[in-house]
Amino acid sequence: MTAWVLWAVLAVALAVGEIFTPGLFFLGPVALAAIAAGAVALGGLGAAVQLIVFIVGTVASLAVLRPIARA
């Protein structure tokens, strides 16, 4: 199984988890970061770059979207 498929499966699992945990709004932004990491994997970049994109994407999406969700 290729890396982008694994990222896609993780993104779907996180999105489903977000749907079934009302009021939490934590898994959705992480799912967005998994989609970004999957796009990087699809572009052929290495595992280290994918992990960096996932971590930075998680922090950025939580920093931007979490305050909006609380408003």
Secondary structure, DSSP 4 states (H G I P E B T S, - for coil): --HHHHHHHHHHHHHHHHHTSTTT--HHHHHHHHHHHHHHHHTT--HHHHHHHHHHHHHHHHHHHHHHHH-
